[in-house]
Amino acid sequence: MFDEDRREIVINPVAVTVFIIIVVLDLGLFLLHLYNIVGAVVGVIIAAFVAASMRIAGQWEKAIVLRMGKFIGLRGPGLFFIVPIIDRVYKYIDQRVRVTDFKAEETLTMDTVPVNVDAVVYWMVWDAEKAALEVKEYVRAVYYIAQTSLRDTIGKHDLADLLQNREKIAATLQVNLDEHTNPWGITCQTVGIKDIVIPSALADAMSKQAQAERERQARIILGTAETEIAEKFALASQRYQDNPVALQLRGMNMLFEGLKEKGSLVIVPSSALESMNLGAIGGMAALAKTSEKEKS
């Protein structure tokens, strides 16, 4: 679950290669009788000493070197040497950006709604010395402090705020984590909330509430449209009241629109026939259509 940094690796390929080369040279010189058995043994001891002093750290790593249990400095990246027996590499600190998933299960919001929240934090070690000396297992510590901070943050917000302001809550959580981890030489760069899971019963209720709200908005929009239409009709009636000719022209236009399609049937109230003289107009229009049919 926790990707801890690797411990000291005593044997590495470079050290083994150097050891083999020195031993082969030592053996060759011994076979050539350039020195005796004591010299050959001393050569092997020197080869082992040189090989044991060689260490390699990756480009992204810093090695924590202890001398007789006391911190003496950071080494790497690349090849470096230590004093065998009295020095040791305690740990290699990875200084790349890391990703840690964490979650808060069945945590109550401020309005007492149980939620499951999944989040992710991007962090890195900016001070390898502090990360090694201030906290024992800093990877595990980052995970637990992130989980605890997430639970505290959820408890300070209601459900609607969690759902609507994810980015704001994530930014607040990132600042809180950074305050806790900076003394360890660790910085939390970004926090993201991946998912918020609420109980299914509550989800159904919220869906029904949203549907009812949409229906209410639709009715309000329809009522507003009817009010605007009524206002326009009232304004038009005032214009037609003072201008009967315009009213008659409007009636003629309406009749024309109704009769211009073949087979159309127009039903006009008797009051409209009397007020706008539509009876005579309708008769003339019908006579004109009958004449057109006879000619065709």
C-alpha positions, 0 to 999 in steps of 0.5 A: 500500500505504501511505496517506501524508499528502498533501504541500503543496497550493499552490493551494486554492479559497479562495486562488483565489477571493480572488485573482480578487476582488482582481484584478477589483477592481484591474482595475475601479479601473484602468478607472475611472482611479483609478490608473495601470498601476503601481498595477494591477501592484502590486494583482496582486502583492498579490493573488498574495501574499495568495492564496499565504499562505492555507492550509486544514487539515481538522478532523482535520489539523495542518500542519507549517510550516517557515521557511527549513527550520526548524520553527516550529510547527503550524497548523490546523485551518481557515484559516491564513496563512504568509509566502510564499517563506520559509515552506512547509507541509511536510506535513499530518498526519492525526490520525484513527485508522488501520487497517493490515493486516500479516502474517507468512508462513511464520514458525516457532513455538517448536515449529517449526511454520510458520504464516501469521498475519494481523493488524491494528493500529489506531493514531493520531498524537497528536503531529504534531510528533514524527511529522513530525520524528522519522521520515521515513515513519511510516506505512511504519515502523508497518507494518514494526515491526508485522510484525517484532514479530509475527514475534518474538511468534510465535517465542516461543509454540508453536502451541497457545498461538497458537491458544488465547490469541489475545487475550493474544498480541494484547495483548502485541503491542500493548504492544510496538508502543506502546513502539516507536512512542511516541517517534514521537508515535504510539500503537497502540491495539488489535491484533487477530489475524485469522487463523492458517493452518497447513499442511493436513497438520498440520490433518488430523493435529490433526483426527484427534487431536481425534477420537481424544480425543473417542472416548477421553472417550466411552469413559471416560464410558461406563465411569464410568456402568457402574461407577456402575450396578454400585455401585447394583446391589450396593447393591440386592442387599444390601437384597433379601438381607435382605428376601425380601418386597421381592424378591418385590414387585420381581419382581411389579412387573417381571412386571407391567411386562412383561405390561401391553402386549398381545402382550408376551413375558416370559422369566424364568430358572428360578432367578428363578421358584424364588426369587421364586415367579414361577411361581405369579404368572405363572400367575395373571397369564396366567389373568387375561388369558385370562379377560379375552379370553373375556369380551370 
